[in-house]
Amino acid sequence: QVQLVESGGGLVQPGGSLRLSCTASGFTSNDYAIGWFRQAPGKEREGISCTSSSSVGVNWYVGSVRGRFSVTRANSENAVYLQMNSLKAEDPGIYYCGRSVSGRACERDFSSPNHYDNWGPGTQVTVSS
């Protein structure tokens, strides 16, 4: 059964850091690009990053998180990590990962949720002092 599960969310102060995990089962995560998305209450799901497979070796970020967030793969754990630094008041939400329907490379419009499936249940991130 193909499955993704996010973890690592929590409460953090502004300026703090969190590392989220996206752990895959039922498939090899490094055979696919993986996208990270977030959804704040009352808002649509927003794509923030896509990491291609290691053979392609490209990560993409939207402007609002570029320079603060970074994605890495832990292939031995079949997982993808999202390191979030300098968290801001606009970063809270439920964070999701999804598997690309296109394979190993991220699409040009990588932030569109239409390019992903097998979404995990999400993990909550709260930024508050």
BELJO-V799076 format. One record per backbone hydrogen bond with DSSP energy under -0.5 kcal/mol. NH is the residue of the N-H (numbers start at 1). CO is the residue of the C=O. Records with the same first field share a line. If there is no record, write none. Layout:
# BELJO-V799076
NH=CO / CO
This chain:
# BELJO-V799076
3=25
5=23
7=21
10=124
12=126
15=87
16=13
18=84
20=18 / 82
21=7
22=80
23=5
24=78
25=3
29=27
31=28
32=29
33=103
34=51
35=98
36=49
37=96
38=46
39=94
43=40
46=38
47=111
48=36
49=36
50=60
51=34
52=58
53=104
56=53
57=53
60=50
62=48
65=62
66=62
67=69
68=65
69=65
70=83
72=81
74=79
77=74
78=75
79=74
80=22
81=72
82=20
83=70 / 81
84=18 / 82
85=68 / 83
86=15
87=16
91=88
92=89
93=125
94=39
95=93 / 123
96=37
98=35
99=117
100=33
101=115
102=115
110=107 / 108
112=109
115=112
116=113
117=99
120=97
123=95
125=93
126=10
128=12 / 126
